[in-house]
Amino acid sequence: MEEMEKEQAITKQKLQDCARKVKDVEKSLEQAQKSGLELEELKKSLENVEKERKKLLEEQKELEKKSKLSPWNVDTISNPGFSKTVVNTAPRRKDDDLTDEEREKQMKEFVAKYEKEMKEFGMLRKYDDSRRYLQEHLHLACEHTANYLVIWCINLEMLEKSSLMEHVAHQCICIQYILELSKQLDVDPRACIGGFFTR
């Protein structure tokens, strides 16, 4: 393949040189016609250059036939798609810029809005139910849910409801694993729900 490409490049270069010669000879011929000098010699050189050009054009056609008849492989049928690689960098998370007061305010707003749903999730027993519930309520796959479940576990233990506390703690651990998985994969926690429960 490399040899064929070299031959094509050489032939192309020769054709360009030949075309340049033709132009030069034609200019000289025009000047000679005006002055009447060396007319016969220039006509002969023009004929020679034209013959050379025809010969090169035939060579080029022959090379094209050769390349069409050559067997196909990856190099002959494909072209590089990209000349450079660009790596996208993920934007910083919004939570990283918040102060403690802002986080606390967000937590209170989240609890006020979704407390009922978080309690329902905390009471679920089966994995399939938990997965289905989280997929229906994607907004629960966040740090606020994990924090709320931890606080609820502490309150249940203080009320000496140990068996219920263990169950809620299990659901809390599920959420924390989903959050940890999302950090490791550097994706949104909502995208990790299905993957976590299939494992």
N, C-alpha and C positions, 0 to 999 in steps of 0.2 A: 504493500500500500504506500509506504513511504517513497519507494522508487517511482511509483506511478505519479504520486503528487509532485515529486521533483521533476519528472519528465514534463508534466503539464505546466509547471511553473517556468521551466526552461523554454518550452515552446511558446508560451505566452509572452515571455520576455523577447524572444526572437521576433515574434510577430510585431510587437511594439517597435522594436528597432527597425524592422523592415518598413513599417508604415512611416516612420520618421525619415528613412532613406528615400522612400517614394516622394514624400513632400519636398525634401531637399532637391531631389532631381527635377521634380516638376517646376520648382521655383527657378532652378538654374536653366531649365529648358525655356521658360518664359523669358528670362533675361537674355538668353542666347538668341531667341527669335527676334527680340527687339534689336539686338546688336548684330545678329547674323553670324556669330562665331561658334565654332565647335558644335554645331547642331547634330551632326551624325553621331558623334561619340556619345552625346547626352541621350539621344534616342536609344542607342544600344544599351547604355547603362540602365535606362528606365525599363527596357524590355527584360534585362537580366534581373533587376530588382522585382519586377512583376512576377517573373517565373519563380524566383525564390519565395515570394509571398504565397503564390499558389501552392507550392510544395509544402510550405509550413502549414497552410490551412488544411491540406490533406493529412499531414501528420497529426494535427489537432483532432480532426475527425476520427482518425484511426485510434488515437488515445482515448477519445470519448467512447468509441465502440468497445475498446478493451476494458474500460472501467465498468461499462454496463454488463459485459459478459463475465466479469470477475465474480467469484462466489460471494454470497452475502455473509457478513459477520457483524458483530456489534459495532465495529469501527466504521463499516461502510453504510449501515442503515440508520445510524443514530448521530445526533449532534448534541454537544453539551447544552444542558438547559439553563444553567446559571453560571455566571462567571465569578460570583462572590457569594458568601454566606453571611446573612444578617441574623443576629441573635436578638430576639426581643427580650427586654428586661421587664420584669413585672413591676408595676408601680407599687410604691409603699402602701401598706395598709392604712386605712383612715384611723384605726384605733391606736396606732403608734404615736400619733400627735396629740392625743387627748390628755388633759390633766386629770387628777384623781376626782376632783369635783364634777367634771364633765362626765366621767365614767359612771360616777354614782348617780347622777341625774338621769343618764341614759338607762341605767339598770332599773331605777324606780319607774320610769316611763314604760319600760318593757314589761316589768312585773305587773303594773297596773293594767296593761293592755292584754297580756297573754297568760295571766296567772292560772285561770281555769284550764287552759290547754296544757300548761306545764304539769299541773296536778294530775290531769288525765293521763299524760304520758308516764308520770312517775308511778301510777297504779297499774300499768300494763304488765302482764306476766310473760307472754310468749314473744319470742323473737320476731315472728312474722307480723304479729300485731304492732310491735314497736316499729318495725321497718315501714309497714303500711302507714302508720300514724305520722311518722316523721316525713315520709314522702308526700303525704297530704298536707302537712304543716311544715314546709321547708324552713320557715323563719325560726323554728325552734332549734335548728342546728347551729347554735352559737354559744359563746362564752356565758351569756346571761342565763341561759337555761341551766348550764352546769352549775353556776354559782347559786342559783335559786334552789336547785335540788340538794346541794351541799348544806345550805342553811336550813332547808326543810328536814334533812337527816339529823342535824344537830338538835333541832326543836323536838323531833320525835324521840330521840334518845333521852332528852331532858324530861320528856313526859313518860319515860320508861316503856315506850312502844318499840321494843328492840326488833321484833320480827318484821314489822312494817318498815322500820328504819333500814333494815338489811335489804329489803326489796327495793326501796327508793334508791338506796346507795348503788344497787346493781344497775338501775337505769341511769344514774348519774355517771357511773363508770363507762357505760356505753357511749354517752354523749362525749365524755372526755377522750375516749379512744378515737371517736370520729374527728374531734378537734385536733388531736395529735397527728392522726393520719393526714389531715388536710395540711398541717404545717410541714410534715415531711415531704408530701408531694407538691407543696406550694400551690394548692388549688383552693377553691371555695369549699367550706365544710359541707355545703349542700350537695356537692358533686361526689362526696365520699360516702354518703348514706348507703347506697346500693352495694358498693364494694365492701364496706364493713360488714354488712349483714350476710352477704354471700360467703364470706370467709368464716 
